[in-house]
Every structure is written in structure tokens, then in C-alpha cells.
Amino acid sequence: MSRFRGPVRSTRKGFEIAVDDDEAALIRRLAGELRQLLTDDADDEHARALLIRLFPTAYPDDEELEEEYQRLMREELVASKLAALDVVDRALAPGADPLDDAGLLAFMQSVNSVRLILGTMLEVSDDPDADEVRAGLEDSPEYALYSYLSWLLEHCVRALS
């Protein structure tokens, strides 16, 4: 009996990300674009809008506390995301070693970060009574990519359970 094997496989040595070369190249390119977005020093309103879901407001009712939180934590949060992006590069390199639990969680964090940015661009809705995406975008390449990353993330979660 043949069973479908997902893109994330649990082995005795850890977790393997089993995607083809084109998929690996795409994920690595997206990770590189996210890295650039996180490290770009330009005070770009568009970039800030894209990153808003990666760095949600901690104190929505207190601007002073929010500024202090961002001042104290932003650099550490960015460093954590950059370290997770390094894991993506290693995991998708040819002949990569399997990931341990922490490595798979870092991989998931990066995939989800890219997914959240795409969701922001597409104005994806969490409202169960509304369409997930604006009319006309459901056939867009961006939405197909969003769906692919959601599928990959789901397989990561399954592998961990």
C-alpha cells in the first residue's frame, strides 16, 4: 500500500524537509527577501506596514509603554527572526542534516513570517464569515504562494505532533 509522504519527515535523526530543488530555491529566496526587509535601515512606511504582523503591538492602550517595549525588545526579536532564517538556509541546502525540534520550530517561524507578510499584502481575513482573501486575488500567484506556505506549515505541525 502506497501512502502519501509529506514534505516534512520525522526520522530517527530528526526532521527532514523534503521539497524539490525549485521549492527549496523559492523558500530560500523568500527567506532572503524577509532578511532584507528585517535588516533594511530605510524608514519606509510600506516596509513597516508589511512587518506589522511580525511585531504586533504589545501595549495598544499605552503609547509610552509601547515605545519602551519596542526600544527594549525590537533588536532581540529581529535577531531571533534572523537566526531562524539561517536555519531555513541550512535545512534546505543539499545534503542538509536533519533538524532537531528547535530547528524545526525555527523553520516554522520563518515560513510563518513570510506567510504573515503575504497575508498582509493580500489582506487575508481571519473572519470566518468573510472570504479569506479579496475578490480577484484568489487566483493570484501571491495567494497560491500563501496557500503553499500554509500547507508546508501544516506539515511541520503534523511532524511535531
Salt bridges, closest charged atoms under 4 A:
GLU33 OE2 - ARG29 NH1 2.56
ASP43 OD1 - ARG48 NH1 2.29
GLU68 OE2 - ARG71 NH2 2.68
ASP86 OD1 - ARG35 NH2 2.69
ASP89 OD1 - ARG28 NE 3.64
GLU123 OE2 - ARG134 NH1 2.95
GLU154 OE2 - ARG158 NH2 2.42
